[in-house]
Amino acid sequence: MNSPSAGSDTCTSECDVLVIGGGPAGSTAAALLAERGHRVTLLEKAHHPRFHIGESLLPANLPLLERLGVAEEVKAIGMEKWAAEFVSPTHDHHQSFEFADALDKSMPMAYQVRRAEFDEILIRNASRKNARVVEGCEVQNVEFLADNGGAKVQAQHENGSKEIVTARFVLDASGRDTFLGGRLKAKQRNPKHNSAAIYGHFKGAERNEGKAAGNITIFWFDHGWFWFIPLLDGTTSVGAVMWPYYLKTRAQKPLEIFLQETIALCKPLQTRLQHAQLVSSVEATGNYSYVCDRTHGNHYLLLGDAYTFIDPVFSSGVMLAMQSAFVGADTVDVCLRQPQRAAAALKNFDKIMRVGPKEFSWFIYRVTNPAMRNLFMGPRNFFRVKEALLSVLAGDVFGKTPIRFPLLMFKAIYYTASLLNFRRTLKSWRMRKQNIRAVDEVGVVVR
C-alpha cells in the first residue's frame, strides 16, 4: 500500500473486505474475518473513544463477547444488569422482569456500558486480530465494478489526503449514517413507526438498591417513554423517546430546558432525578425509524443499523448489530472461498437479518397500547408466555430456545384483550396512527 501523506496526495491499497464504520457491527465483523485469514480494512470517520448512545446490552450479547474474546474487558467496564423494570402512569406498581426467569436460564444478566469504552474495546480487538483499522478516515464513494470485480472505495483522511481501496467485498456498518442505503436509494422511512429522541447524562440519580442497582427502567409517559440506564461510574443515562410532533414543540427552546420540562411530565422519573445534576450536553435526534429495502447486493452486505433501526425500547440495537456481524462474517467467508455457495449464503443472511427486527417490531408497534401495557404490568405465565416474553427481552430470538408457541399464545392473549376492549383499542390505534405521522424536522438537530 502507498501510504497517505498530507495535502492532496492519493494512495491506493487492496483488501479482501472493506468495512465502513467502526461501531459494534463493523468492529465485530472485522475481527471475525481477520481471524479467518482475510485481509480486512476498516475505515472509521471518527476516533475512538467517541460518544455514542445505546448503552444497555442484552444477555444475548454475552455469548457473542465470549466468542470475540473480549468478555473480561467488557465486564471490567460494565454495570451488572439483572432485570428490566417498567413503570406505567396508569398502574400503581413497578414491574420487574428478571432475565434469569426466561426460557433459557443460562443468560441471567447483561451489562450497562459507556459506549465510548465498549466500542473502543471492540475496535482494538479487531486491530489485535490483524484487521487494518484506520480512524479519522471517511468513506466518500463506493463504485461496484462489473464482472465480479468487487468494489473501488474512495476515502479521505482527516489530513486531507485521499485513499482508493480496491476490495473484493464491502460491509456497510455505518450505523444510522446508512452510507450505502442512502446512496443506493434503498433507505425508507418506516411507515409503521416514527419516533425522535432527546437525552443526557446525570449524576446523583436515585437508583434501585443492591443487585437491582444496575437495572434499566422504562417509564411510559403521554408522549412516549423514557430510558433510565445506570452506569458504573455513578452516571445515569436518561433519554426520552417520543412522537416527533412532541419534539417539534420544542421550537427554539434550549435542549437542556426542553429535556427538564419533558422529565417533569413523568413524576416517577422526576422523583428519581430530584437530587441529580445534568453533567453532559443534551442531544436530540429525529428520523429514528427506518428500513432499507434490501440487506445485501452484489459484493456488499448491510449490517446492524445500516440496514434498519426501529426503536430502542428493548435495547436491541447493539445485540442485533453484533449478531448481524457474526452471520455477515460467515456469509462473506463463504462468498469469497466458495463462490458456488454464495447465493445460498446470501439468502440465509437475508433471512436471519430480518428475524430480529421482525420479533422486536411486533412489540414495539404495540408497546404504548393499553392492552399491551396491561400485559407487561401484570404478566402471567400461562403456556409459558412470560418466560417467552423474557426471552425476547433478553435478545434470545436467534437460537434454539422454543419461543415460537409461547409467543403465539402471548399474541393471542393480546388480541383477545384488545377485542374485549374494542373501543379503547380503536381509540389507541387512531391515536398512534396520528402520532407516527411524518413531521417536518426543522429545528430537530443533533448537538
N, C-alpha and C positions, 0 to 999 in steps of 0.2 A: 504493500500500500504506500502511495505517496502521501506523506504527512501534510496536513494543512498548515499554512503559515498566515501571519497577519496580512490584512489587505484583501485584495480580490482574488488571490490565488485559488485554484481549484485542484483538489486531489481526487484520486479515484481509488476504489477498493472493491473487493469481491467477497461474497459470503454465500453460504447456503440459505440462511434465513435472516431476514431483516425484520427486527421488531420495532414498531413505532410505539414508544411510551414505556416508562419505567415504573408504573404502578404495580399493584399485586398481580394482575394478569400478565403483563409484559415481562416482569422480572421472573415470575414462576416459569413461564414458557421458555424463556431464555436459558434458565438454569437447567431445566429438564432436557432441552435439545442439546445444549453444550455437553451435558453429561453423556449423551449418546454419541458424541463424536462429531456433531455437526458444527460447522463454522457459523457462529452466531454473532451478529452485530445488533446491539440495542441502542437506539438513539432516543434520548430524553431531553426535552427542551429546557427543563428546569435543572436545578442542582439539589441533590439530597443532602441533608434533610430539608423537606419543604412541607408546608402546611397542607393538610387535606382533611375534609370531613369524612365521616363514615367510620367511627371509632369503635363500634361494637361488633365483635366477632361472634360466630355461632359455634356450637360444639362440633359441627361437621367440619369446621376449619382445622381442628386439631390433628386429625389423621393426615391431612394434607401437609401441615407443617412438619410432622414427623417424617413423612416421605421426602420432604425437601431437606431435612437435616437441620432445621432452624428452631425446633420446638423449645429447646432450653433458652435460646436467645429471646424468644418471644415471651416465655414465662417470666424472664427477668424484668421485662418492662410492663407486664400486664397486670391489671386488676382482675382478680377472680370474679367471674360472673356465673352464678349457680342457678339463676332464675330470671324470668321476665315478669314484671309487675304491671298491672293495668289499673288505671284509675278513671272512673266514669262520673260525669256530673249528675247522672240520674240514678246512681247507686250509692248506698251509704257504707260501702266497704271497699277495700282494695283486694284485688285478686292476683295471687302469685302463681306462676306455672314453673315448677321445678323440673329442670331438664332431665334429672335422674328418673322421673316418672314416665318418660317417653317409652315407646315400644322397645327400642334398643337401649338397654340400661348402661351400655359401655361408654356413652358420651355424656357424662353428667354436668359438665361445665365448659365454659369458654373464657375469653378474656375481653376486657375493655382495654384499648391501646391508644396511645397517641400515634396517629397515622404517620407523622414525620419520622418517628422512631421505627415503627413497624415496616413502613415501606423501605426505609434505608437498610434494614436487616435483609429484606428480600433482594434488593438490587445488589448489595455487596455479596450476597450469596451467589448470584448469577455471575458476578465477576470472578469470584473464587473458583467457580467451576469452568473458567476459561471462556466465558462469553466476553466479547469485546463490548464494553459498556462505555458509551460516550455521553456525558452530560453537557448541558449548555449547547445542544445541537438540535435545531428544529427542522423537521422534515417539511419541505415546501411543495414537493410534487412527486407523484409516483406514475411512471409510464410502464404499462404492461406490454411486453414485447410479443410479437407474433411467433408462431411456430414453436410454442413451448419454450420460449426463450427466457422466461422468468420476468423480472422487472428491473427497471432502472429508477433508482430513488435519488432525488436531488435534495440535499440538506444544506443548511447554513449554520456554521459555528458562530458562537457569540462574538468572536473576534473579527467577524465579517468574512472569513474565508468560507469557501464552499466545498462540498464533497459530493461526488457522484458514486453511489454504491450499486453495483450490479448484484442482484440476489436471485436465487432460484425460487424463493418463496417469501411472501410478506405476511407478517402478522400485525394486524391493526389492534393495538392495545392502548389506543389514545384516550380511552375513557370518554367523558362527556364532550370532548372535542370532536369525536366521531370523524376522524380525518377522512377515511375512505368513504364512509357513509354519506358525508356531505358532498364530496367531490363526484361520487357516482350517482348522486341524487337518489340515494336509497333510504335516507333518513326521513321519517314521517312522524308527525305529531300523533301520539297515541289517542285515538278517538274515544277510548273508553275510560281515560283517566287524565287528569291535569292537576298539577299542584306546583306550589312555589315554596321556598324555604327562607327562613331568617334565623341566624344562630350566633352564639358567642360562648365564651368560657367564663366560669365564675369560680371564685374562691370562697370558702366558708358556707357552702350549701349544706343543708341538713340531709344526712344520709341515713339509710337503714342501719341497724346495729348488727354487729357480729358478722356471721357468714353472709348475711344479706347485704352487706355494705356496698358491694360492687354490682348489685343487680341493676339492670336497666329498668326504668319506669316509663311507661307510656301514659300520658294524660290526654284524654279527649277534651276538646272544648268546642264551642259553637262553630268555629271556622276551620276546624281541622284537628290536629293533635300535636302534642309536644313530646320530644325525647328528653330524657334526663339520664346522662351517662357519666358515672363516677370514674375518674382516672386515678392512677396510682399515686401521683404527686399531690393529691388533695384538690386538684382542679375538677370541676364538673362541666361537661359539655351540655349545653341546653339549646334546643332549637325548636322552632315551630314550623311544621309542615302544614300549609294552609291552601285553601282555594285561592286561585290567582286574583279573583275580584277583591279579596280582602287585602292582599299585599298592595294592590293598586290604590287602596285608600290611604296609603302612606303619603302620597303626593310628594311634597318637598321636605317632609319631616325627617330629621336625622334618624338614621337606623337605630342608634342606641335608644333613643326615646321611644321609637315605634316598638322595639322589642320589649322594653319595660312595660309599655301600655298593653301589649298583647299578653304578656305574662300575667298582668293584673286581671285579665279575663278568666283566668283559671286559678281559683282560690287555693286548691290543694298545692299546686306548684308554687304559687306566690308565698305560701307559708314556708315551704322548704327553702325558699330563697330570701327570706326576710332579713337574714343577717349576712347575706352573701354580697360580694363585690365583683363587678364585671372587671375582668383582668385582660381582656383581649379586645381587638376591634370586632365590630359586629358586621357580618356579611349577609348578603341576600342574593338569591338566585331564582330566576324563573325558568320556564321551559323544562320542567322537571321530568316529564314523562314522554318518552319517545320510543320508537322501534324502527329498525332498518328492515327493508323488505327482503333481505337475504342474510344468511350467516356466512356465506363464502362465495368465491368466484374463481376464475382461472388464476391460480397461483396466489391466492390470498384467503385468509380467514379473518373474521371479526370476532374479537374476544371481549368478554365482560361487557362493560358499559359502552364500548364501541359498537356493540350490536343493539342493546336495549337497556333502558332503565325505566322502572315504573314508579316506585315509591319506597322510601327506606324504613317503613313502619316495622318490618320484621327483620331488619338488619341483615338482609340477604346479600348486599352488594359485594362485599369482599369475598364471601364464600362462592358466589356464582362466578366472580371473576377468576378466582383460583381454580375452580372446577373446570371452567372453560379452558384454562391454560393446560391442565392435565390432559383433557381429551384432545385439545388442539395440538399439543406436542405429539401425542400418539398418531394423530391424523397426518401431520406433516412428515413424521418419520416414515410412515407407510408410503405417502406420496413420493418422497424422494428416493426411497430404497426399493420400493416395489410398485412402480407406476401402474402395473397391470391391475393392482388392487385399489387404485386411487378413488375410483368412482364409488366403490362400496364404502371406503373410509370416509369420504366426504358426506355421503348420505347418512352414515351413522353420526358424524359430527353434527349435522343439521338437526337430526332427531334429538340428540342429547342437549344441544343448546336451547331447544325450545321447552324442554321439560321443566327446568327451574322456574322461568318466568310464568309458565302456564300454571304450575302448582301455587305459586305465591299470588299471582294476579287474581285468582278467583276470590281469595280472602281480601286482598287489597281493595278490590272494587266494591266490596260489601262491608268493610270494617266499620264504616260510620252508620250503617243501617241499624235501627233499634233492635231488630231480631238478632243480628249478629252480635251486637254489643251485649245483649242479654245472655247469649250462649257463652261468650267469653267471661262474663262476670259471674255466671252460675254454671260452671261446667259439670257435666255428668259423664260417667264412663260407660254408658250403655254401648254394647257392641265394641268396646274399647275405643270409643271416639275421642275421649280426652287424651289417651295415650297417642293416638294418631295425630291429633292436633299438636301435641307437644313435639312429636317427631318433625312436623313441618316447622315449628318454631325453632327447633334445633338445626334445621337445614338438612335433615336426613330424607332427601327426596330422590336421590340418585341410586341408592344402594339396594340391597335385597330385603330390607325391612318391609314386612307386609302391611303397608299403609293403605292400599287401594280400597279394600272393602270397608274398613272403618271410616275412611274419608267419604266414601259414597254414602254411608249411613249418616254421617255428620251433615252432608249436604241435604239429604232427605229430611232430616230434622229441621234444618234451617228453612227449607222451602215450605214445610208444613206449618211452622211457626209464622212465616210470612203470610201464608194464605189465611190462617186463622185471624190475623190482624190485617186484613186486606187494605182497609182504608189508610191505616198508618203506613203500610208498606208502599202503597201508591203515592202517598204524600212524600215519603222519603225518596222514592225513585225520581219523582218530578223535581224535588229539591236538588238531588245530586246531579241530574241532567243539567240543571241551571248552573250549578256550581262549577262543573268541569268545562263550561263553555270557554272558548278561546278569548283572551283578553289582550288588548294592546299592551305590550310590556314596556312602554315608555316610562322611565322612572324606576324600573326594576333593574338594578345594576349590581354588579359584584364589586365590593370594596376590598 
